């Protein structure tokens, strides 16, 4: 039966090669099973029938019974439309089609009763239904779907090729009526009984053809649990495998490096949150198991200081350490920070990026091999085969979601025995997302700012207040401050009416003319040397204003920059706005984030900007972002780094199911760590199958 589910979708009656290719391209549906797992995104109650006289244009959808009294082609040659007059015992309404008119006209019969379903539209003073769904009453009564109609996501390309939501439902109906699929169970029988679930076969049928809301919710709960359960089981099983197969280097002592730094070089008193995280890391490093810990914290909370202290513990125990960052700018920033923090301490450290000259590279390679170079900071250059360590004991990865699994693994393989791993992110991650993405890691959080830091004040202005904002900017510059202005685009877009960087730069130059004001411009299309030159000018206070795209989102630490202005702020996601805001407020002076937008805002955009003005709490912002967009949203997916798309569960709405699924997965692995008991064979089989799917189920951090 499993082989049957893998049957090519083109063999399903009503599909064929052409439709199969479209389904593959647009929805990644290639097999019977894929079609069954293309779940409805909503349901419409089809139990109510309206009378024509009850219909008005404010109704979302209506369903009527009646007959066709006339059919005609109306309109000019290139704007032809098919119009049918549809009547019941209370009146008449027009049904209108603009596409497929010849074929539709042939199918309409005047002597038959039809069920018509669609959205009422007001055309002039008359209400009509455009491209309604129609079915003969006799066939409608024989449908599998009962009173609820499932609605399926589709695409414009599929609709243009007559593969609408209704067509997808018909294909699923055909699959059940012609093939009568038997669905093998994916959970152990004892677990199905324990959780009082219906069988997978029944749950799948019900989710497509629900008889009522109670049965539907039970089916959806089963499918949501299973989806989240296998994600948790996969990452927790990997954690068990790692802990049983890989021992960690034991760092038993704290010596001169850390003690000397703590007594003489510590830039400020550690916050309670930092102290807690350092204790957690020290416990890991001395435990004899490989540390795999995620360190979360807002920009400016002191993660780099904690990372340095962790690396000094490695040095105290005779090991080397590496810190890998996703960009040259950020790697240079870390290197400069280490230089300031370490001062004249007897620590040998180096920087390796794509820009490192050949002679410097050779010195670094030699220093790593003989153990003289103790800490190496760098970019992807660290994972090159030519980079070999003498005794790598700790790897710190910053903004780790920017690296692929394979890239991270190559760095860990620099030793026969894997080094300890500390991954850091300034992107606040909601608990549900952290459990899903990083469920195999131990998680630490720094949720306090260092002493002396003032929260950034965030203000929202529309374009009509621009002169007022310019006045504020001039006042800040006169007081010695510097300003970022960030734009979402480099050049003006025909499709989006947003401020663009080139136009913005020209406007700023007019409002802030030289020689009184100096302006830098930085964006992703500049060459590295040009970008670094402009950054350097700003860092050295040779320019007052930096006009930039989001290239400065990560990696610029300039305490003197006190104002962040974000143009077309409605264009950005919440987390991106929060990251950009984190670029200021790095010094002791009061800093400001000004959100500029059009006065016309969607409800979601207004909520995003209101959230930014209301709170500086990154985790509150992350939760709000997850609720607004969800991890299944394309942009949200990219921003959070989630490696798969959930088909039915929601990380923002199904928190309790996720927590319960994780609890059950932990219990099962405690009883049977290898899942090699006969009852659990079905779980291993499903995990193996999922690992071959289109999503990265083997994600590790």
Secondary structure as GFF3:
##gff-version 3
##sequence-region A 1 701
A	DSSP	alpha_helix	2	5	.	.	.	ID=ss1
A	DSSP	three_ten_helix	9	11	.	.	.	ID=ss2
A	DSSP	alpha_helix	16	27	.	.	.	ID=ss3
A	DSSP	alpha_helix	32	36	.	.	.	ID=ss4
A	DSSP	beta_strand	42	45	.	.	.	ID=ss5
A	DSSP	three_ten_helix	52	54	.	.	.	ID=ss6
A	DSSP	beta_strand	62	74	.	.	.	ID=ss7
A	DSSP	three_ten_helix	77	79	.	.	.	ID=ss8
A	DSSP	beta_strand	81	88	.	.	.	ID=ss9
A	DSSP	beta_strand	91	97	.	.	.	ID=ss10
A	DSSP	alpha_helix	101	107	.	.	.	ID=ss11
A	DSSP	beta_strand	113	118	.	.	.	ID=ss12
A	DSSP	beta_strand	120	123	.	.	.	ID=ss13
A	DSSP	beta_strand	126	130	.	.	.	ID=ss14
A	DSSP	beta_strand	133	136	.	.	.	ID=ss15
A	DSSP	alpha_helix	137	141	.	.	.	ID=ss16
A	DSSP	beta_strand	148	151	.	.	.	ID=ss17
A	DSSP	alpha_helix	156	160	.	.	.	ID=ss18
A	DSSP	alpha_helix	165	174	.	.	.	ID=ss19
A	DSSP	pi_helix	175	179	.	.	.	ID=ss20
A	DSSP	alpha_helix	189	194	.	.	.	ID=ss21
A	DSSP	alpha_helix	200	208	.	.	.	ID=ss22
A	DSSP	alpha_helix	213	245	.	.	.	ID=ss23
A	DSSP	alpha_helix	256	260	.	.	.	ID=ss24
A	DSSP	pi_helix	261	265	.	.	.	ID=ss25
A	DSSP	alpha_helix	272	285	.	.	.	ID=ss26
A	DSSP	beta_strand	292	297	.	.	.	ID=ss27
A	DSSP	alpha_helix	303	316	.	.	.	ID=ss28
A	DSSP	beta_strand	320	324	.	.	.	ID=ss29
A	DSSP	alpha_helix	328	342	.	.	.	ID=ss30
A	DSSP	beta_strand	349	352	.	.	.	ID=ss31
A	DSSP	alpha_helix	358	369	.	.	.	ID=ss32
A	DSSP	beta_strand	375	378	.	.	.	ID=ss33
A	DSSP	three_ten_helix	380	383	.	.	.	ID=ss34
A	DSSP	beta_strand	392	398	.	.	.	ID=ss35
A	DSSP	three_ten_helix	400	402	.	.	.	ID=ss36
A	DSSP	alpha_helix	405	412	.	.	.	ID=ss37
A	DSSP	beta_strand	420	425	.	.	.	ID=ss38
A	DSSP	alpha_helix	431	437	.	.	.	ID=ss39
A	DSSP	beta_strand	442	446	.	.	.	ID=ss40
A	DSSP	beta_strand	457	462	.	.	.	ID=ss41
A	DSSP	three_ten_helix	463	465	.	.	.	ID=ss42
A	DSSP	alpha_helix	466	478	.	.	.	ID=ss43
A	DSSP	beta_strand	482	486	.	.	.	ID=ss44
A	DSSP	alpha_helix	501	511	.	.	.	ID=ss45
A	DSSP	beta_strand	519	522	.	.	.	ID=ss46
A	DSSP	alpha_helix	528	539	.	.	.	ID=ss47
A	DSSP	beta_strand	545	548	.	.	.	ID=ss48
A	DSSP	three_ten_helix	550	552	.	.	.	ID=ss49
A	DSSP	beta_strand	561	566	.	.	.	ID=ss50
A	DSSP	three_ten_helix	569	571	.	.	.	ID=ss51
A	DSSP	alpha_helix	574	581	.	.	.	ID=ss52
A	DSSP	beta_strand	592	597	.	.	.	ID=ss53
A	DSSP	alpha_helix	603	614	.	.	.	ID=ss54
A	DSSP	alpha_helix	618	629	.	.	.	ID=ss55
A	DSSP	alpha_helix	634	640	.	.	.	ID=ss56
A	DSSP	alpha_helix	655	671	.	.	.	ID=ss57
A	DSSP	three_ten_helix	678	680	.	.	.	ID=ss58
A	DSSP	alpha_helix	681	691	.	.	.	ID=ss59
###
